[in-house]
């Protein structure tokens, strides 16, 4: 059975800055979700929600990134064959997501 994984990360960025950071780093964020070599990541913004899907090794991973004033919620739906990796994927999203949102001006 497909398994959703959700991570919430705090931020202090504007929606525009968040979108820029996410667009620039989505491939990095999703790498490893559908195997080590994601072949293609499709993305589509609908307002403050980014819908994405990645395909690799005959597996399709889908998800959303929702922007809120003080946090970002990343939800990834793992297919049956990858559901056992939920804990690893959660840690990966927390670590990579935090790096994307971190303030690099200082």
NUVEX-669172 format. One record per atom (N, C-alpha, C, O): residue number from 1; residue in one letter; z, y, x. Coordinates in pm, whole numbers, plus 50000, padded with zeros to 5 digits. Atoms other than C-alpha are relative to their C-alpha. Layout:
! NUVEX-669172
   resi   resn       Z       Y       X
    NUM      A       Z       Y       X
...
This chain:
! NUVEX-669172
   resi   resn       Z       Y       X
      1      X   50000   49882   50084
      1      X   50000   50000   50000
      1      X   50000   50125   50089
      1      X   50073   50131   50188
      2      X   50006   49875   49924
      2      X   49912   50348   50129
      2      X   50137   50065   50000
      2      X   50213   50056   49904
      3      X   49867   49940   49986
      3      X   50212   50540   50254
      3      X   49989   50147   50041
      3      X   49930   50179   50144
      4      X   49999   49859   49961
      4      X   50258   50918   50252
      4      X   50113   50031   50098
      4      X   50223   49976   50088
      5      X   49902   49952   49903
      5      X   50439   51083   50542
      5      X   50001   50152   49987
      5      X   49895   50215   49991
      6      X   49990   49855   50017
      6      X   50568   51440   50498
      6      X   50095   50059   50103
      6      X   50204   50008   50126
      7      X   49920   49928   49901
      7      X   50698   51681   50760
      7      X   49999   50147   49959
      7      X   49895   50202   49922
      8      X   49989   49858   50029
      8      X   50825   52035   50696
      8      X   50045   50072   50127
      8      X   50143   50033   50190
      9      X   49971   49923   49879
      9      X   50827   52289   50980
      9      X   50018   50147   49965
      9      X   49938   50204   49891
     10      X   49974   49858   50021
     10      X   50976   52639   50976
     10      X   49906   50085   50087
     10      X   49861   50040   50192
     11      X   50084   49908   49923
     11      X   50771   52937   51095
     11      X   50035   50144   49962
     11      X   50108   50170   49866
     12      X   49985   49858   50030
     12      X   50767   53316   51106
     12      X   49866   50072   50014
     12      X   49860   50187   50058
     13      X   50136   49949   49983
     13      X   50391   53371   51100
     13      X   49941   50046   49867
     13      X   49988   50008   49760
     14      X   50075   49960   50120
     14      X   50154   53540   50856
     14      X   49907   49885   49961
     14      X   49876   49800   50045
     15      X   50095   50105   50041
     15      X   49922   53317   50651
     15      X   49873   50000   50085
     15      X   49819   49894   50116
     16      X   50121   49990   49919
     16      X   49626   53444   50854
     16      X   50021   49937   50137
     16      X   49935   49862   50185
     17      X   49971   50057   49868
     17      X   49789   53355   51186
     17      X   50018   49849   49991
     17      X   49972   49776   50078
     18      X   49983   50144   50019
     18      X   49890   53014   51053
     18      X   49865   49931   49988
     18      X   49842   49828   50052
     19      X   50132   50061   50018
     19      X   49535   52940   50941
     19      X   49924   49994   50131
     19      X   49860   49893   50162
     20      X   50068   49998   49871
     20      X   49397   53044   51280
     20      X   50054   49891   50092
     20      X   49977   49818   50154
     21      X   49938   50100   49914
     21      X   49645   52824   51467
     21      X   49967   49858   49954
     21      X   49936   49771   50036
     22      X   50028   50133   50053
     22      X   49590   52527   51238
     22      X   49853   49964   50021
     22      X   49822   49853   50065
     23      X   50143   50026   49980
     23      X   49209   52557   51248
     23      X   49969   49968   50146
     23      X   49890   49879   50175
     24      X   50026   50019   49858
     24      X   49214   52580   51627
     24      X   50059   49870   50054
     24      X   50013   49819   50156
     25      X   49928   50115   49946
     25      X   49445   52280   51667
     25      X   50002   49877   49910
     25      X   50075   49782   49938
     26      X   49994   50113   50093
     26      X   49377   52043   51376
     26      X   49958   49869   50065
     26      X   50020   49765   50039
     27      X   50042   50123   49933
     27      X   49191   51791   51593
     27      X   50114   49943   50084
     27      X   50136   49822   50086
     28      X   49885   50044   49919
     28      X   49492   51777   51827
     28      X   50110   49944   49911
     28      X   50170   49842   49943
     29      X   49894   50044   50091
     29      X   49734   51743   51537
     29      X   49969   49863   49941
     29      X   50059   49781   49925
     30      X   50037   50126   50065
     30      X   49540   51455   51380
     30      X   49963   49890   50098
     30      X   49947   49775   50057
     31      X   50037   50105   49905
     31      X   49453   51271   51702
     31      X   50107   49892   50001
     31      X   50227   49921   50006
     32      X   49907   50112   50000
     32      X   49609   50930   51699
     32      X   50042   49954   49862
     32      X   50105   49849   49850
     33      X   49960   50041   50134
     33      X   49658   50918   51322
     33      X   49919   49880   49951
     33      X   49972   49794   49882
     34      X   50086   50110   50044
     34      X   49364   50683   51265
     34      X   49953   49922   50122
     34      X   49834   49890   50134
     35      X   50036   50062   49874
     35      X   49372   50514   51603
     35      X   49985   50108   50105
     35      X   49987   50227   50073
     36      X   50004   49903   49890
     36      X   49338   50679   51940
     36      X   49877   50089   49998
     36      X   49881   50200   50050
     37      X   50123   49924   49993
     37      X   48983   50797   51885
     37      X   49952   50038   49860
     37      X   49872   49966   49800
     38      X   50050   49952   50129
     38      X   48932   50992   51565
     38      X   49857   50049   50020
     38      X   49830   50133   50106
     39      X   50140   49965   49984
     39      X   48558   51023   51522
     39      X   49966   50135   49939
     39      X   49884   50209   49993
     40      X   50034   49877   50068
     40      X   48551   51311   51281
     40      X   50115   50043   49911
     40      X   50177   49961   49843
     41      X   49899   49944   50090
     41      X   48795   51539   51104
     41      X   49929   50098   49907
     41      X   49874   50198   49952
     42      X   50054   49908   50100
     42      X   48671   51699   50782
     42      X   50114   50085   49948
     42      X   50226   50037   49934
     43      X   49895   49908   50047
     43      X   48861   52002   50654
     43      X   49944   50096   49896
     43      X   49826   50130   49896
     44      X   50039   49906   50106
     44      X   48855   52234   50356
     44      X   50124   50076   49955
     44      X   50221   50016   49910
     45      X   49891   49915   50049
     45      X   49083   52527   50274
     45      X   49979   50030   49852
     45      X   49868   50062   49810
     46      X   49995   49953   50138
     46      X   49173   52594   49910
     46      X   50121   50090   49991
     46      X   50233   50043   49970
     47      X   49888   49906   49998
     47      X   49384   52908   49919
     47      X   50089   49972   50120
     47      X   50044   49980   50234
     48      X   49902   50025   49893
     48      X   49696   52823   50120
     48      X   50018   49851   50029
     48      X   50117   49812   50091
     49      X   49991   50145   49978
     49      X   49629   52447   50127
     49      X   49876   49952   50074
     49      X   49763   49975   50030
     50      X   50108   50062   49925
     50      X   49418   52271   50389
     50      X   49997   49852   49966
     50      X   50097   49782   49982
     51      X   50021   50143   50026
     51      X   49280   51933   50282
     51      X   49922   49946   50119
     51      X   49824   50008   50161
     52      X   50072   50057   49887
     52      X   49171   51708   50568
     52      X   49992   49849   49989
     52      X   50071   49785   49920
     53      X   50012   50145   49988
     53      X   49053   51357   50640
     53      X   49945   49970   50139
     53      X   49862   50044   50192
     54      X   50045   50043   49868
     54      X   49000   51174   50968
     54      X   49960   49854   49990
     54      X   50024   49775   49920
     55      X   50047   50138   50003
     55      X   48805   50854   51026
     55      X   49991   49947   50142
     55      X   49945   50016   50233
     56      X   50014   50069   49871
     56      X   48828   50610   51315
     56      X   50034   49854   49978
     56      X   50119   49820   49895
     57      X   49968   50144   50003
     57      X   48828   50235   51364
     57      X   50006   49947   49856
     57      X   50096   49871   49822
     58      X   50011   50047   50139
     58      X   48728   50176   50999
     58      X   50120   50038   49913
     58      X   50140   49978   49808
     59      X   49885   49954   50077
     59      X   49040   50356   50877
     59      X   49980   50147   49964
     59      X   49927   50225   50043
     60      X   50007   49860   50043
     60      X   49055   50680   50678
     60      X   50140   50050   49971
     60      X   50214   49990   49892
     61      X   49871   49935   50021
     61      X   49359   50905   50692
     61      X   49972   50132   49931
     61      X   49885   50208   49974
     62      X   50017   49874   50071
     62      X   49386   51192   50445
     62      X   50132   50076   50000
     62      X   50238   50019   50024
     63      X   49876   49923   50006
     63      X   49633   51475   50411
     63      X   49978   50144   49961
     63      X   49865   50188   49938
     64      X   50002   49858   50030
     64      X   49720   51832   50334
     64      X   50098   50072   50091
     64      X   50196   50015   50139
     65      X   49907   49910   49934
     65      X   49883   52121   50515
     65      X   50016   50118   49905
     65      X   49921   50192   49879
     66      X   49972   49894   50097
     66      X   50048   52362   50272
     66      X   50079   50111   50067
     66      X   50179   50086   50134
     67      X   49935   49884   49939
     67      X   50145   52712   50382
     67      X   50093   50066   49899
     67      X   50053   50096   49786
     68      X   49900   49930   50079
     68      X   50461   52869   50243
     68      X   50051   50117   50084
     68      X   50031   50117   50206
     69      X   49956   49883   49924
     69      X   50622   53203   50343
     69      X   50087   49968   50122
     69      X   50077   50038   50223
     70      X   49911   50028   49887
     70      X   50882   53041   50571
     70      X   49988   49859   50056
     70      X   50060   49824   50150
     71      X   50019   50134   49945
     71      X   50762   52685   50626
     71      X   49859   49949   49971
     71      X   49787   50003   49886
     72      X   50127   50070   50017
     72      X   50458   52460   50651
     72      X   50035   49856   49966
     72      X   50122   49796   50029
     73      X   49977   50141   50035
     73      X   50448   52120   50481
     73      X   49873   49922   50030
     73      X   49766   49950   49975
     74      X   50111   50087   49963
     74      X   50223   51856   50636
     74      X   50022   49865   49933
     74      X   50127   49803   49951
     75      X   49993   50132   50063
     75      X   50155   51545   50429
     75      X   49878   49920   50044
     75      X   49764   49967   50032
     76      X   50106   50090   49957
     76      X   49951   51256   50568
     76      X   50016   49870   49922
     76      X   50125   49815   49913
     77      X   49998   50127   50072
     77      X   49859   50950   50362
     77      X   49937   49895   50090
     77      X   49818   49899   50120
     78      X   50045   50107   49911
     78      X   49835   50644   50585
     78      X   49947   49884   49917
     78      X   50010   49844   49819
     79      X   50051   50116   50071
     79      X   49615   50355   50469
     79      X   50088   49878   50028
     79      X   50171   49878   50118
     80      X   49918   50121   49990
     80      X   49764   50008   50427
     80      X   50018   49952   50144
     80      X   50130   49923   50186
     81      X   49992   50057   49865
     81      X   49681   49896   50781
     81      X   50079   50086   50098
     81      X   50123   50037   50202
     82      X   49927   49910   49910
     82      X   49853   50198   50937
     82      X   50138   50038   49945
     82      X   50211   50112   50010
     83      X   49873   49963   50063
     83      X   50154   50222   50703
     83      X   50120   49965   50087
     83      X   50223   50033   50080
     84      X   49891   50038   49911
     84      X   50372   50046   50960
     84      X   50026   50101   50112
     84      X   50128   50093   50180
     85      X   49985   49898   49895
     85      X   50322   50342   51195
     85      X   50061   50129   49946
     85      X   50057   50231   50015
     86      X   49952   49877   50065
     86      X   50487   50592   50957
     86      X   50102   50075   50086
     86      X   50095   50197   50096
     87      X   49899   49933   49918
     87      X   50784   50663   51186
     87      X   49937   50067   50121
     87      X   49972   50180   50155
     88      X   50068   49943   49884
     88      X   50562   50718   51488
     88      X   49917   50123   49960
     88      X   49917   50224   50030
     89      X   50081   49888   50048
     89      X   50329   50943   51288
     89      X   50089   50119   49965
     89      X   50052   50233   49993
     90      X   49907   49891   50033
     90      X   50626   51146   51159
     90      X   50041   50075   50126
     90      X   50039   50198   50128
     91      X   49960   49936   49874
     91      X   50745   51213   51515
     91      X   49884   50078   50061
     91      X   49903   50189   50111
     92      X   50117   49933   49945
     92      X   50393   51300   51626
     92      X   49973   50131   49926
     92      X   49947   50233   49989
     93      X   50023   49879   50078
     93      X   50349   51549   51342
     93      X   50107   50106   50028
     93      X   50076   50224   50037
     94      X   49893   49905   49970
     94      X   50689   51707   51414
     94      X   49978   50065   50136
     94      X   49988   50187   50148
     95      X   50017   49948   49864
     95      X   50619   51744   51786
     95      X   49876   50088   50014
     95      X   49884   50201   50061
     96      X   50124   49924   49987
     96      X   50256   51856   51772
     96      X   49999   50121   49907
     96      X   49951   50228   49945
     97      X   49994   49888   50094
     97      X   50315   52072   51465
     97      X   50086   50113   50052
     97      X   50050   50230   50040
     98      X   49911   49898   49944
     98      X   50605   52253   51632
     98      X   49931   50076   50114
     98      X   49947   50198   50126
     99      X   50071   49934   49891
     99      X   50388   52325   51938
     99      X   49895   50097   49947
     99      X   49876   50205   50003
    100      X   50102   49913   50059
    100      X   50114   52471   51721
    100      X   50062   50126   49942
    100      X   50005   50235   49953
    101      X   49935   49885   50066
    101      X   50358   52698   51536
    101      X   50085   50084   50094
    101      X   50124   50195   50058
    102      X   49909   49930   49908
    102      X   50562   52802   51840
    102      X   49942   50134   50044
    102      X   49821   50149   50059
    103      X   50039   49867   49956
    103      X   50554   53166   51948
    103      X   49970   49995   50149
    103      X   50059   49965   50229
    104      X   50040   50009   49860
    104      X   50360   53181   52275
    104      X   49985   50138   50065
    104      X   49928   50150   50173
    105      X   50017   49864   49948
    105      X   50379   53557   52325
    105      X   50104   50037   50105
    105      X   50087   50134   50179
    106      X   49891   49962   49912
    106      X   50701   53555   52522
    106      X   49991   49941   50132
    106      X   50077   49965   50216
